[in-house]
Amino acid sequence: MEEGKPSTTAMRTAMMRAAHLLWDDPPKIFEDTLALRLSGCESEAALRAQLDQLDPEVVRRVTGTVVMRGRYLEDEVDRAVERGLFQYVILGAGLDSFAYRRTDLVKVLRVFEVDHPATQAWKRTRLQETGIELPPNLSLVPIDFEKQSFIDGLQRSGYRTDAPGVFSWIGVTMYLTPDAIFSTLRAIASLAAGTEIIFQYLVPKELVDEEAQRILAVIMADTAARGEPHQSFFEPAKLAERVRELGFVDVSDLGPDEVQARYFAGRTDGLRASPLNHYMRARVGPRSN
């Protein structure tokens, strides 16, 4: 990450959400009406120019992942609110626009965006430039995960550790070491029973076909060149076992077959599930006496 600027990955993710809304076939999988404004692109033409610099097949594959995970998360957060959870933490929030779009939840959900100070500072500036106001239920929590405890940062921002919340951790774990990943999961597991976590991870290349391996190689070379190398891959069954050992229960895994059936069936615009990406969901179990 370049000092004073957000992650390039975060900016490209916003660009792909914007491109989906503007140009992909209906029905839209995910409608992020603020993505273009947050992406740093001043127009559709500028957005097109940025994306035209990238491998078109990679753009299609990554766009599919970006929009389906956005839809999946928002559906799950809505269900969490229905169950009575009132705290939502977005780890590695990047240029996420949930809190700014979902004004219907202002009175029932506290939202905490946790991210690197450089990304968050740039985002604040971008919000001001584009006239997007911070909603009253949102707290921005700047944290350098290498130096600070994100739990302490959340508490200082008003997060109630005596009540359950829902955490999303999307598009992050592949850039972290296994030690950093399990340290974060361990910290979440120490919170109130009923706390939920949904996180994205990548499976090893040996578990996917040659096409997916080629796409992964292109993406890894690009992110490494930008100072964001991939560092972690997990086999689903082994990862689920380790997550349970931390104290989580109701551990489930959303894989590419179910993703394809749920979000991409019948589409003709080239969007489809990525065999590399999985989404694990787990809940903090009750404390044993």
C-alpha positions in Angstrom: 0.0 0.0 0.0 1.4 3.4 -1.0 1.6 5.8 1.9 -1.3 8.3 2.0 -3.4 6.3 -0.5 -5.9 3.5 -0.3 -5.2 0.0 -1.3 -5.3 -0.4 -5.1 -7.3 -3.5 -4.6 -10.0 -1.5 -2.7 -10.2 1.0 -5.5 -10.5 -1.7 -8.2 -13.1 -3.5 -6.3 -15.2 -0.3 -6.2 -14.7 0.1 -9.9 -16.0 -3.4 -10.6 -19.1 -2.8 -8.5 -19.7 0.4 -10.5 -19.1 -1.4 -13.8 -21.6 -4.1 -12.9 -24.3 -1.6 -12.2 -23.6 0.4 -15.3 -23.0 -2.2 -18.0 -23.8 -5.8 -17.0 -27.1 -7.5 -18.0 -30.1 -7.4 -15.7 -31.0 -8.6 -13.2 -28.2 -7.0 -11.3 -26.7 -9.2 -8.7 -25.7 -6.2 -6.5 -26.6 -2.6 -6.8 -24.0 -0.4 -5.4 -25.2 3.1 -6.4 -22.2 4.8 -4.7 -19.4 2.7 -6.1 -18.5 5.0 -9.1 -18.3 8.0 -6.8 -16.2 6.2 -4.3 -13.9 4.6 -6.8 -12.0 7.7 -7.7 -13.3 7.8 -11.2 -15.0 11.0 -12.2 -17.1 9.5 -15.1 -18.1 6.4 -16.9 -15.4 7.1 -19.5 -12.8 7.3 -16.8 -14.0 4.1 -15.3 -13.9 2.4 -18.7 -10.3 3.7 -19.3 -9.2 2.2 -16.0 -10.7 -1.2 -16.5 -9.5 -1.4 -20.1 -5.9 -1.5 -18.8 -6.6 -4.8 -17.1 -6.9 -8.4 -18.4 -10.6 -8.5 -19.6 -11.0 -12.1 -18.5 -9.7 -11.4 -15.1 -12.0 -8.4 -14.8 -15.0 -10.6 -15.6 -14.0 -13.3 -13.1 -13.2 -10.8 -10.3 -16.3 -8.7 -11.0 -18.5 -11.8 -10.5 -16.8 -12.5 -7.1 -17.1 -8.8 -6.0 -20.8 -8.4 -6.7 -21.9 -11.8 -5.4 -20.1 -11.4 -2.1 -21.6 -7.9 -1.7 -25.1 -9.3 -2.2 -24.4 -12.3 0.0 -23.1 -10.1 2.9 -26.0 -7.7 2.8 -28.5 -10.5 2.8 -26.8 -12.1 5.8 -26.6 -8.7 7.6 -30.4 -8.2 7.0 -31.0 -11.7 8.5 -28.8 -10.8 11.5 -30.8 -7.7 12.2 -34.0 -9.7 12.0 -32.5 -12.0 14.7 -31.8 -8.9 16.9 -28.2 -8.2 16.3 -27.5 -4.5 16.3 -23.7 -4.2 15.7 -22.0 -4.8 12.3 -18.2 -4.6 11.9 -16.6 -4.5 8.5 -13.0 -5.6 8.8 -10.9 -4.2 6.0 -13.8 -2.0 4.9 -12.0 -0.4 1.9 -14.4 1.6 -0.1 -17.5 -0.4 1.1 -20.7 1.7 0.8 -23.1 -0.3 3.0 -23.5 2.3 5.7 -24.0 5.1 3.3 -26.7 3.4 1.2 -28.6 1.5 3.9 -30.2 4.5 5.6 -33.2 2.3 6.4 -31.0 0.7 9.2 -29.8 3.9 10.8 -32.0 3.4 13.9 -31.4 -0.4 14.4 -27.8 -1.1 13.4 -24.5 0.4 14.5 -21.9 0.0 11.8 -18.1 0.0 12.4 -15.7 0.3 9.5 -12.2 -1.0 10.5 -9.4 -0.3 8.1 -5.8 1.0 7.6 -5.5 4.7 8.5 -4.3 5.6 4.9 -7.3 4.0 3.3 -9.7 5.5 5.7 -8.2 9.0 5.4 -8.5 8.8 1.6 -12.1 7.6 1.9 -13.1 10.4 4.2 -11.7 12.9 1.7 -13.5 11.2 -1.2 -16.8 11.2 0.7 -16.5 14.9 1.3 -15.6 15.6 -2.3 -18.6 13.7 -3.6 -21.1 15.0 -1.0 -21.7 11.7 0.7 -22.4 12.3 4.4 -21.4 10.0 7.2 -24.5 8.5 8.6 -25.1 8.9 12.4 -24.9 5.1 13.0 -21.4 4.8 11.5 -18.1 4.8 13.3 -14.8 4.8 11.3 -12.1 2.9 13.2 -8.6 3.5 11.8 -6.4 0.5 12.8 -2.9 -0.6 11.8 -3.4 -4.3 12.4 0.3 -4.8 12.7 0.6 -2.4 15.7 -2.9 -2.1 17.3 -5.7 -4.2 18.7 -8.8 -3.9 16.6 -10.9 -5.0 19.5 -9.5 -2.1 21.6 -10.2 0.3 18.7 -13.8 -1.0 18.4 -14.4 -0.5 22.1 -13.1 3.1 22.0 -15.6 3.7 19.1 -18.5 2.4 21.1 -18.7 -1.3 20.2 -20.3 -3.2 23.0 -18.3 -6.4 23.8 -21.0 -7.6 26.1 -23.5 -8.0 23.2 -23.1 -10.0 20.0 -22.4 -8.5 16.6 -21.8 -9.7 13.1 -18.4 -9.3 11.5 -17.6 -9.4 7.8 -14.0 -10.0 6.6 -14.1 -10.0 2.8 -11.2 -9.7 0.3 -8.6 -9.7 3.1 -7.4 -13.1 4.4 -5.5 -14.0 1.2 -3.1 -11.0 1.8 -2.4 -12.0 5.4 -0.2 -14.7 7.0 -2.0 -17.7 8.6 -0.8 -16.4 12.0 -2.4 -13.0 11.5 -5.7 -14.7 10.3 -6.0 -17.0 13.3 -5.0 -14.2 15.7 -7.9 -12.1 14.3 -10.3 -15.1 14.5 -9.2 -15.8 18.0 -9.9 -12.2 19.1 -13.4 -12.5 17.6 -14.0 -15.8 19.3 -13.3 -14.0 22.7 -16.3 -11.8 22.2 -19.9 -12.3 23.3 -21.6 -15.6 22.5 -23.7 -15.3 19.4 -21.2 -13.1 17.6 -21.0 -14.1 14.0 -18.2 -13.9 11.4 -18.3 -14.3 7.6 -15.0 -14.3 5.9 -13.7 -15.0 2.4 -10.7 -17.2 1.7 -8.9 -18.9 -1.2 -8.4 -22.6 -1.7 -5.0 -23.9 -2.9 -4.4 -24.0 -6.6 -4.2 -27.8 -6.6 -8.0 -27.9 -5.8 -9.1 -25.9 -9.0 -8.9 -26.5 -12.7 -6.2 -25.1 -15.1 -8.2 -22.1 -16.1 -8.7 -21.0 -12.5 -5.0 -21.6 -11.9 -4.1 -19.3 -14.8 -6.4 -16.6 -13.6 -4.9 -16.9 -10.1 -1.4 -16.6 -11.5 -2.3 -13.4 -13.3 -3.9 -11.9 -10.2 -1.1 -12.9 -7.9 1.5 -11.4 -10.2 -0.4 -8.2 -10.4 -1.1 -7.8 -6.6 2.5 -8.8 -5.8 3.8 -6.0 -8.1 1.5 -3.6 -6.2 2.9 -4.6 -2.8 -0.1 -6.8 -1.9 1.1 -10.4 -2.3 -1.1 -13.4 -1.7 0.0 -15.3 1.4 -2.7 -17.7 2.6 -4.7 -20.5 1.1 -6.8 -23.1 2.9 -8.5 -26.4 2.4 -12.2 -26.0 3.5 -12.4 -29.0 5.8 -9.1 -28.3 7.6 -10.0 -24.7 8.0 -13.4 -25.5 9.4 -11.8 -27.8 12.0 -9.3 -25.1 13.1 -12.2 -22.5 13.3 -14.1 -24.9 15.6 -11.1 -25.4 17.8 -11.1 -21.6 18.4 -14.6 -21.8 20.0 -16.8 -21.2 17.0 -19.9 -23.3 16.4 -22.3 -23.6 13.4 -19.4 -23.4 11.1 -20.5 -23.6 7.4 -18.8 -23.1 4.1 -20.3 -21.5 0.9 -18.4 -22.9 -2.1 -18.5 -22.3 -5.8 -21.2 -24.8 -6.7 -23.8 -23.2 -4.4 -22.6 -19.7 -5.4 -23.1 -20.5 -9.1 -26.6 -21.9 -8.5 -27.6 -19.0 -6.1 -26.2 -16.0 -8.0 -25.3 -16.8 -11.5 -27.8 -19.4 -12.9 -29.0 -18.3 -16.3 -26.7 -15.4 -16.8 -25.4 -14.6 -20.3 -23.0 -11.8 -19.5 -20.0 -13.9 -18.6 -20.3 -13.5 -14.8 -19.9 -16.8 -12.9 -18.7 -18.3 -9.7 -15.0 -18.5 -9.0 -13.8 -21.9 -8.0 -11.0 -20.3 -5.9 -13.2 -18.3 -3.5 -15.0 -19.7 -0.5 -17.0 -18.0 2.3 -16.9 -19.4 5.8 -19.5 -18.5 8.4 -19.2 -19.2 12.1 -20.8 -18.2 15.4 -19.1 -17.8 18.8 -20.4 -20.5 21.0 -21.5 -20.3 24.6 -18.7 -20.2 27.2 -18.1 -23.4 29.1 -18.0 -23.2 32.9 
